[in-house]
């Protein structure tokens, strides 16, 4: 129950930050943006102390750990695969252009407007 109240308070802080953005409509843009960022920061601070916030933080740390385990392709492999994708796209574009032209020709013939 306490976590729900904290999450509700975080939501209200976000809403207050957004409301401040419109409340300070005549103020400089920096003040308006700081209002939103302040509301978001306060909301994150409150949400941090909930069970959901702690689980999210743990999940984030585990995600970073898993991302470090990924074997990223070398520059050469990346360029080769990019070349394959570009070549495939060009071949498919030409194929679809030819199919479209053929179908357009057939439709013109069927409608009696052919050459």
DSSP file (Angstrom, degrees, kcal/mol; ACC not computed):
  #  RESIDUE AA STRUCTURE BP1 BP2  ACC     N-H-->O    O-->H-N    N-H-->O    O-->H-N    TCO  KAPPA ALPHA  PHI   PSI    X-CA   Y-CA   Z-CA
    1    1 A X     >        0   0    0      0, 0.0     4,-1.8     0, 0.0     5,-0.1   0.000 360.0 360.0 360.0 -38.9    0.0    0.0    0.0
    2    2 A X  H  >  +     0   0    0      1,-0.2     4,-2.2     2,-0.2     5,-0.2   0.874 360.0  53.9 -65.6 -36.0    2.8    2.4    0.8
    3    3 A X  H  > S+     0   0    0      1,-0.2     4,-2.7     2,-0.2    -1,-0.2   0.899 106.3  52.4 -64.6 -38.8    4.4    1.7   -2.6
    4    4 A X  H  > S+     0   0    0      1,-0.2     4,-2.3     2,-0.2    -1,-0.2   0.897 109.3  49.2 -63.6 -39.1    1.1    2.6   -4.3
    5    5 A X  H  X S+     0   0    0     -4,-1.8     4,-2.4     2,-0.2    -1,-0.2   0.907 111.6  49.2 -66.5 -40.7    1.0    5.9   -2.4
    6    6 A X  H  X S+     0   0    0     -4,-2.2     4,-2.3     2,-0.2    -2,-0.2   0.910 111.7  48.3 -64.7 -41.6    4.6    6.7   -3.4
    7    7 A X  H  X S+     0   0    0     -4,-2.7     4,-2.3     2,-0.2    -1,-0.2   0.877 110.8  51.2 -67.0 -36.1    3.9    5.9   -7.0
    8    8 A X  H  X S+     0   0    0     -4,-2.3     4,-2.4     2,-0.2    -2,-0.2   0.913 109.9  50.0 -63.7 -42.1    0.8    8.1   -6.9
    9    9 A X  H  X S+     0   0    0     -4,-2.4     4,-2.2     2,-0.2    -2,-0.2   0.887 109.1  52.2 -63.4 -38.3    3.0   10.9   -5.4
   10   10 A X  H  X S+     0   0    0     -4,-2.3     4,-2.1     2,-0.2    -2,-0.2   0.917 109.6  49.2 -63.6 -42.5    5.5   10.4   -8.2
   11   11 A X  H  X S+     0   0    0     -4,-2.3     4,-2.4     1,-0.2    -2,-0.2   0.899 110.6  50.0 -62.4 -40.7    2.7   10.7  -10.8
   12   12 A X  H  X S+     0   0    0     -4,-2.4     4,-2.5     2,-0.2    -1,-0.2   0.863 108.0  53.7 -66.8 -35.1    1.5   13.9   -9.1
   13   13 A X  H  X S+     0   0    0     -4,-2.2     4,-2.2     2,-0.2    -2,-0.2   0.895 109.0  48.5 -66.0 -39.2    5.0   15.3   -9.1
   14   14 A X  H  X S+     0   0    0     -4,-2.1     4,-2.2     2,-0.2    -2,-0.2   0.937 112.3  48.8 -63.2 -45.5    5.3   14.7  -12.9
   15   15 A X  H  X S+     0   0    0     -4,-2.4     4,-2.7     1,-0.2    -2,-0.2   0.882 110.0  52.2 -61.4 -38.1    1.9   16.3  -13.3
   16   16 A X  H  X S+     0   0    0     -4,-2.5     4,-2.5     2,-0.2    -1,-0.2   0.891 108.1  51.2 -65.9 -38.8    3.0   19.3  -11.2
   17   17 A X  H  X S+     0   0    0     -4,-2.2     4,-1.4     2,-0.2    -2,-0.2   0.910 112.8  45.1 -63.0 -42.1    6.1   19.7  -13.4
   18   18 A X  H  X S+     0   0    0     -4,-2.2     4,-1.4     2,-0.2    -2,-0.2   0.900 112.5  51.2 -68.4 -40.8    4.0   19.7  -16.5
   19   19 A X  H  X S+     0   0    0     -4,-2.7     4,-2.6     1,-0.2    -2,-0.2   0.891 107.1  54.6 -62.8 -38.1    1.5   22.1  -14.9
   20   20 A X  H  X S+     0   0    0     -4,-2.5     4,-2.4     1,-0.2    -1,-0.2   0.850 100.6  60.4 -62.4 -34.0    4.4   24.3  -14.0
   21   21 A X  H  < S+     0   0    0     -4,-1.4    -1,-0.2     1,-0.2    -2,-0.2   0.907 113.4  35.9 -59.0 -42.3    5.5   24.4  -17.6
   22   22 A X  H >< S+     0   0    0     -4,-1.4     3,-1.1    -3,-0.2    -2,-0.2   0.803 112.9  58.6 -82.5 -29.7    2.1   25.9  -18.6
   23   23 A X  H 3< S+     0   0    0     -4,-2.6     3,-0.4     1,-0.3     2,-0.2   0.889 106.8  48.6 -65.4 -38.2    1.9   28.0  -15.4
   24   24 A X  T >< S+     0   0    0     -4,-2.4     3,-1.3     1,-0.2    -1,-0.3  -0.172  72.0 134.6 -93.4  40.9    5.1   29.8  -16.3
   25   25 A X  T <  S+     0   0    0     -3,-1.1    -1,-0.2     1,-0.3    -2,-0.1   0.809  73.1  47.8 -61.2 -31.6    4.1   30.4  -19.9
   26   26 A X  T 3  S+     0   0    0     -3,-0.4    -1,-0.3    -4,-0.1    -2,-0.1   0.545  97.9  90.2 -87.6  -6.7    5.3   34.0  -19.7
   27   27 A X  S <  S-     0   0    0     -3,-1.3     5,-0.1     1,-0.2    -3,-0.0  -0.344  93.3 -77.8 -83.2 166.9    8.7   33.0  -18.2
   28   28 A X    >>  -     0   0    0      1,-0.1     4,-1.6    -2,-0.1     3,-0.6  -0.247  43.0-111.9 -61.0 155.2   11.8   32.2  -20.2
   29   29 A X  H 3> S+     0   0    0      1,-0.2     4,-2.8     2,-0.2     5,-0.2   0.828 115.4  62.6 -59.5 -33.5   11.9   28.7  -21.8
   30   30 A X  H 3> S+     0   0    0      1,-0.2     4,-2.6     2,-0.2    -1,-0.2   0.912 103.5  48.0 -60.2 -42.7   14.7   27.7  -19.4
   31   31 A X  H <> S+     0   0    0     -3,-0.6     4,-1.7     2,-0.2    -1,-0.2   0.902 112.2  49.6 -64.7 -40.8   12.4   28.2  -16.4
   32   32 A X  H  X S+     0   0    0     -4,-1.6     4,-1.6     2,-0.2    -2,-0.2   0.920 113.1  45.5 -65.6 -43.9    9.6   26.2  -18.1
   33   33 A X  H  X S+     0   0    0     -4,-2.8     4,-2.8     1,-0.2     5,-0.2   0.901 110.7  53.4 -67.4 -40.2   11.9   23.3  -19.0
   34   34 A X  H  X S+     0   0    0     -4,-2.6     4,-2.6    -5,-0.2    -1,-0.2   0.838 104.3  57.6 -63.0 -31.4   13.5   23.3  -15.5
   35   35 A X  H  X S+     0   0    0     -4,-1.7     4,-2.1     2,-0.2    -1,-0.2   0.937 110.4  42.1 -61.9 -46.7   10.0   23.0  -14.1
   36   36 A X  H  X S+     0   0    0     -4,-1.6     4,-2.5     2,-0.2    -2,-0.2   0.934 116.0  48.3 -66.7 -45.5    9.4   19.8  -16.0
   37   37 A X  H  X S+     0   0    0     -4,-2.8     4,-2.9     1,-0.2    -2,-0.2   0.873 110.4  52.3 -64.0 -36.1   12.8   18.4  -15.3
   38   38 A X  H  X S+     0   0    0     -4,-2.6     4,-2.6    -5,-0.2    -1,-0.2   0.917 110.5  47.7 -64.5 -43.1   12.4   19.2  -11.6
   39   39 A X  H  X S+     0   0    0     -4,-2.1     4,-2.1     2,-0.2    -2,-0.2   0.903 114.0  47.1 -63.0 -41.1    9.1   17.4  -11.5
   40   40 A X  H  X S+     0   0    0     -4,-2.5     4,-2.6     2,-0.2    -2,-0.2   0.918 112.7  49.3 -67.2 -42.9   10.6   14.4  -13.3
   41   41 A X  H  X S+     0   0    0     -4,-2.9     4,-2.3     1,-0.2    -2,-0.2   0.915 112.2  47.6 -62.8 -43.1   13.6   14.4  -11.0
   42   42 A X  H  X S+     0   0    0     -4,-2.6     4,-2.2     2,-0.2    -1,-0.2   0.892 111.6  51.3 -64.5 -38.8   11.5   14.6   -7.9
   43   43 A X  H  X S+     0   0    0     -4,-2.1     4,-2.9     2,-0.2    -2,-0.2   0.911 110.2  48.4 -64.8 -42.1    9.2   11.8   -9.2
   44   44 A X  H  X S+     0   0    0     -4,-2.6     4,-1.9     1,-0.2    -1,-0.2   0.907 110.0  53.4 -63.8 -40.3   12.2    9.6   -9.9
   45   45 A X  H  X S+     0   0    0     -4,-2.3     4,-0.5     2,-0.2    -2,-0.2   0.896 113.3  42.1 -61.2 -40.7   13.5   10.3   -6.4
   46   46 A X  H >< S+     0   0    0     -4,-2.2     3,-1.1     1,-0.2    -2,-0.2   0.923 114.3  50.4 -71.6 -44.3   10.2    9.2   -4.9
   47   47 A X  H >< S+     0   0    0     -4,-2.9     3,-1.8     1,-0.3     6,-0.5   0.776  97.1  71.6 -66.2 -25.1    9.8    6.2   -7.1
   48   48 A X  H 3< S+     0   0    0     -4,-1.9    -1,-0.3     1,-0.3    -2,-0.2   0.831  93.5  55.4 -57.7 -33.7   13.4    5.1   -6.3
   49   49 A X  T << S+     0   0    0     -3,-1.1    -1,-0.3    -4,-0.5     2,-0.2   0.229  91.7  92.2 -90.6  14.7   12.2    4.1   -2.8
   50   50 A X  S <> S-     0   0    0     -3,-1.8     4,-2.2     1,-0.1     5,-0.2  -0.649  86.0-115.9-100.5 164.8    9.5    1.8   -4.0
   51   51 A X  H  > S+     0   0    0     -2,-0.2     4,-2.4     2,-0.2     5,-0.2   0.903 118.6  51.9 -63.0 -41.4    9.8   -1.9   -4.5
   52   52 A X  H  > S+     0   0    0      1,-0.2     4,-2.5     2,-0.2    -1,-0.2   0.911 109.0  50.6 -62.2 -42.7    9.1   -1.4   -8.2
   53   53 A X  H  > S+     0   0    0     -6,-0.5     4,-2.3     2,-0.2    -1,-0.2   0.895 110.3  48.7 -63.0 -41.4   11.8    1.3   -8.4
   54   54 A X  H  X S+     0   0    0     -4,-2.2     4,-2.3     2,-0.2    -1,-0.2   0.894 111.9  49.1 -66.8 -39.5   14.4   -1.0   -6.8
   55   55 A X  H  X S+     0   0    0     -4,-2.4     4,-2.7     2,-0.2    -2,-0.2   0.902 110.6  51.2 -64.9 -40.3   13.5   -3.9   -9.1
   56   56 A X  H  X S+     0   0    0     -4,-2.5     4,-2.4     2,-0.2    -2,-0.2   0.912 109.9  49.3 -62.9 -42.5   13.8   -1.5  -12.1
   57   57 A X  H  X S+     0   0    0     -4,-2.3     4,-2.2     2,-0.2    -2,-0.2   0.920 112.2  48.0 -62.8 -43.7   17.2   -0.4  -10.9
   58   58 A X  H  X S+     0   0    0     -4,-2.3     4,-2.3     1,-0.2    -2,-0.2   0.907 111.4  50.9 -63.1 -41.7   18.4   -4.0  -10.5
   59   59 A X  H  X S+     0   0    0     -4,-2.7     4,-2.2     1,-0.2    -2,-0.2   0.893 108.8  52.1 -62.1 -40.1   17.0   -4.8  -13.9
   60   60 A X  H  X S+     0   0    0     -4,-2.4     4,-2.0     2,-0.2    -2,-0.2   0.909 109.8  48.2 -62.9 -43.0   18.9   -1.9  -15.4
   61   61 A X  H  X S+     0   0    0     -4,-2.2     4,-2.0     1,-0.2    -1,-0.2   0.905 111.8  49.3 -65.0 -40.9   22.2   -3.0  -13.8
   62   62 A X  H  X S+     0   0    0     -4,-2.3     4,-2.4     1,-0.2    -1,-0.2   0.870 108.7  54.3 -65.7 -35.9   21.7   -6.6  -15.1
   63   63 A X  H  X S+     0   0    0     -4,-2.2     4,-2.4     2,-0.2    -2,-0.2   0.906 108.0  48.9 -64.3 -41.6   20.9   -5.2  -18.6
   64   64 A X  H  X S+     0   0    0     -4,-2.0     4,-1.5     2,-0.2    -1,-0.2   0.914 111.1  50.7 -63.6 -42.0   24.2   -3.3  -18.6
   65   65 A X  H  X S+     0   0    0     -4,-2.0     4,-0.7     1,-0.2    -2,-0.2   0.915 112.2  46.6 -61.6 -43.7   26.0   -6.4  -17.5
   66   66 A X  H >X S+     0   0    0     -4,-2.4     3,-0.7     1,-0.2     4,-0.6   0.870 107.9  56.4 -67.4 -37.0   24.4   -8.5  -20.2
   67   67 A X  H >< S+     0   0    0     -4,-2.4     3,-0.7     1,-0.3    -1,-0.2   0.830 103.0  55.6 -65.1 -30.5   25.2   -5.8  -22.9
   68   68 A X  H 3< S+     0   0    0     -4,-1.5    -1,-0.3     1,-0.2    -2,-0.2   0.740 101.8  58.2 -72.3 -21.9   28.9   -6.1  -21.9
   69   69 A X  H << S+     0   0    0     -3,-0.7    -1,-0.2    -4,-0.7    -2,-0.2   0.637  82.0 108.8 -80.9 -14.4   28.8   -9.8  -22.7
   70   70 A X    <<  -     0   0    0     -3,-0.7     2,-0.9    -4,-0.6    -3,-0.0  -0.390  69.5-134.8 -67.3 136.2   27.6   -9.3  -26.2
   71   71 A X        -     0   0    0     -2,-0.1     2,-0.2     0, 0.0    -1,-0.1  -0.824  25.9-152.7 -91.8 105.2   30.2  -10.0  -28.9
   72   72 A X        -     0   0    0     -2,-0.9     2,-0.0     1,-0.1     0, 0.0  -0.502  19.8-105.1 -80.8 146.8   29.9   -7.1  -31.2
   73   73 A X        -     0   0    0     -2,-0.2    -1,-0.1     1,-0.1     2,-0.0  -0.305  35.9-109.7 -68.9 154.7   30.8   -7.5  -34.9
   74   74 A X     >  -     0   0    0      1,-0.1     4,-2.4     4,-0.0     5,-0.2  -0.267  31.6-102.9 -75.2 170.0   34.1   -6.0  -36.2
   75   75 A X  H  > S+     0   0    0      1,-0.2     4,-2.5     2,-0.2     5,-0.2   0.908 123.3  51.6 -60.6 -41.9   34.1   -3.1  -38.5
   76   76 A X  H  > S+     0   0    0      1,-0.2     4,-2.4     2,-0.2    -1,-0.2   0.924 110.5  47.4 -62.2 -45.6   34.8   -5.3  -41.5
   77   77 A X  H  > S+     0   0    0      1,-0.2     4,-2.5     2,-0.2     5,-0.2   0.894 111.8  51.3 -63.0 -39.5   31.9   -7.6  -40.6
   78   78 A X  H  X S+     0   0    0     -4,-2.4     4,-2.2     1,-0.2    -2,-0.2   0.924 111.3  46.5 -64.3 -44.6   29.6   -4.6  -40.2
   79   79 A X  H  X S+     0   0    0     -4,-2.5     4,-2.3     2,-0.2    -2,-0.2   0.891 112.5  50.8 -65.8 -39.2   30.6   -3.2  -43.5
   80   80 A X  H  X S+     0   0    0     -4,-2.4     4,-2.2     2,-0.2    -2,-0.2   0.937 112.2  45.5 -63.6 -46.2   30.2   -6.5  -45.3
   81   81 A X  H  X S+     0   0    0     -4,-2.5     4,-2.3     1,-0.2    -2,-0.2   0.874 111.5  52.7 -66.8 -35.7   26.7   -7.1  -43.8
   82   82 A X  H  X S+     0   0    0     -4,-2.2     4,-2.6    -5,-0.2    -1,-0.2   0.911 108.7  50.9 -64.0 -41.2   25.7   -3.5  -44.7
   83   83 A X  H  X S+     0   0    0     -4,-2.3     4,-2.6     2,-0.2    -2,-0.2   0.898 109.4  50.4 -61.4 -41.6   26.8   -4.1  -48.3
   84   84 A X  H  X S+     0   0    0     -4,-2.2     4,-2.5     2,-0.2    -2,-0.2   0.920 111.7  47.8 -62.7 -43.8   24.8   -7.3  -48.4
   85   85 A X  H  X S+     0   0    0     -4,-2.3     4,-2.5     2,-0.2    -2,-0.2   0.928 112.6  48.1 -64.7 -44.7   21.7   -5.5  -47.2
   86   86 A X  H  X S+     0   0    0     -4,-2.6     4,-2.3     2,-0.2    -2,-0.2   0.924 112.7  48.8 -62.2 -44.3   22.1   -2.6  -49.6
   87   87 A X  H  X S+     0   0    0     -4,-2.6     4,-2.6     1,-0.2    -1,-0.2   0.917 111.5  49.8 -61.1 -43.6   22.6   -5.0  -52.5
   88   88 A X  H  X S+     0   0    0     -4,-2.5     4,-2.7     1,-0.2     5,-0.2   0.907 109.9  50.8 -62.0 -41.9   19.5   -7.0  -51.5
   89   89 A X  H  X S+     0   0    0     -4,-2.5     4,-2.4     2,-0.2    -1,-0.2   0.908 111.4  48.1 -62.9 -41.8   17.5   -3.9  -51.3
   90   90 A X  H  X S+     0   0    0     -4,-2.3     4,-2.4     2,-0.2    -2,-0.2   0.933 112.6  48.1 -64.8 -45.4   18.6   -2.8  -54.7
   91   91 A X  H  X S+     0   0    0     -4,-2.6     4,-2.5     1,-0.2    -2,-0.2   0.923 113.6  47.2 -61.5 -44.4   17.8   -6.2  -56.3
   92   92 A X  H  X S+     0   0    0     -4,-2.7     4,-2.8     2,-0.2     5,-0.2   0.887 110.1  53.1 -65.6 -38.0   14.4   -6.3  -54.6
   93   93 A X  H  X S+     0   0    0     -4,-2.4     4,-2.1    -5,-0.2    -2,-0.2   0.924 111.4  45.9 -62.9 -43.5   13.6   -2.7  -55.8
   94   94 A X  H  X S+     0   0    0     -4,-2.4     4,-2.3     2,-0.2    -2,-0.2   0.912 113.0  50.2 -64.7 -42.1   14.5   -3.7  -59.4
   95   95 A X  H  X S+     0   0    0     -4,-2.5     4,-2.5     1,-0.2    -2,-0.2   0.938 112.6  45.5 -61.4 -47.4   12.4   -6.9  -59.1
   96   96 A X  H  X S+     0   0    0     -4,-2.8     4,-2.6     1,-0.2    -1,-0.2   0.855 110.8  54.4 -66.8 -33.7    9.4   -5.1  -57.8
   97   97 A X  H  X S+     0   0    0     -4,-2.1     4,-2.3    -5,-0.2    -1,-0.2   0.912 110.9  46.0 -63.5 -42.4    9.8   -2.3  -60.4
   98   98 A X  H  X S+     0   0    0     -4,-2.3     4,-2.6     2,-0.2    -2,-0.2   0.917 113.3  48.5 -67.5 -42.3    9.7   -5.0  -63.1
   99   99 A X  H  X S+     0   0    0     -4,-2.5     4,-2.8     2,-0.2     5,-0.2   0.917 112.2  49.7 -62.8 -42.7    6.7   -6.8  -61.6
  100  100 A X  H  X S+     0   0    0     -4,-2.6     4,-2.4     2,-0.2    -2,-0.2   0.920 111.9  48.1 -61.9 -44.4    4.9   -3.5  -61.3
  101  101 A X  H  X S+     0   0    0     -4,-2.3     4,-2.2     2,-0.2    -2,-0.2   0.904 112.4  48.9 -63.2 -41.4    5.6   -2.6  -64.9
  102  102 A X  H  X S+     0   0    0     -4,-2.6     4,-2.5     2,-0.2    -2,-0.2   0.928 112.5  47.3 -64.4 -45.2    4.5   -6.0  -66.1
  103  103 A X  H  X S+     0   0    0     -4,-2.8     4,-2.5     1,-0.2    -2,-0.2   0.888 111.2  51.4 -64.7 -37.6    1.3   -5.9  -64.1
  104  104 A X  H  X S+     0   0    0     -4,-2.4     4,-2.2    -5,-0.2    -1,-0.2   0.901 110.7  49.1 -64.6 -39.9    0.6   -2.3  -65.4
  105  105 A X  H  X S+     0   0    0     -4,-2.2     4,-2.2     2,-0.2    -2,-0.2   0.920 111.6  48.7 -64.6 -43.9    1.1   -3.5  -69.0
  106  106 A X  H  X S+     0   0    0     -4,-2.5     4,-2.5     1,-0.2    -2,-0.2   0.914 111.2  49.8 -63.2 -43.4   -1.2   -6.5  -68.5
  107  107 A X  H  X S+     0   0    0     -4,-2.5     4,-1.8     1,-0.2    -1,-0.2   0.900 110.2  50.7 -63.5 -40.2   -3.9   -4.3  -66.9
  108  108 A X  H  <>S+     0   0    0     -4,-2.2     5,-2.6     2,-0.2     6,-0.7   0.898 110.9  49.3 -63.7 -39.4   -3.6   -1.9  -69.9
  109  109 A X  H ><5S+     0   0    0     -4,-2.2     3,-1.1     4,-0.2     5,-0.2   0.925 110.9  49.2 -64.5 -43.2   -4.0   -4.7  -72.3
  110  110 A X  H 3<5S+     0   0    0     -4,-2.5    -1,-0.2     1,-0.3    -2,-0.2   0.808 111.1  50.4 -66.0 -29.5   -7.0   -6.1  -70.5
  111  111 A X  T 3<5S-     0   0    0     -4,-1.8    -1,-0.3    -5,-0.2    -2,-0.2   0.457 116.4-113.8 -89.1  -0.5   -8.6   -2.7  -70.5
  112  112 A X  T < 5S+     0   0    0     -3,-1.1    -3,-0.2    -4,-0.4    -2,-0.1   0.676  91.6 106.6  80.1  17.0   -8.0   -2.2  -74.2
  113  113 A X      < +     0   0    0     -5,-2.6    -4,-0.2    -6,-0.2    -5,-0.1   0.189  48.9 126.7-108.7  15.2   -5.6    0.6  -73.8
  114  114 A X              0   0    0     -6,-0.7    -8,-0.1    -5,-0.2    -9,-0.0  -0.061 360.0 360.0 -71.4 174.3   -2.5   -1.4  -74.7
  115  115 A X              0   0    0    -10,-0.1    -1,-0.1     0, 0.0    -6,-0.0   0.439 360.0 360.0 -90.6 360.0    0.0   -0.6  -77.3
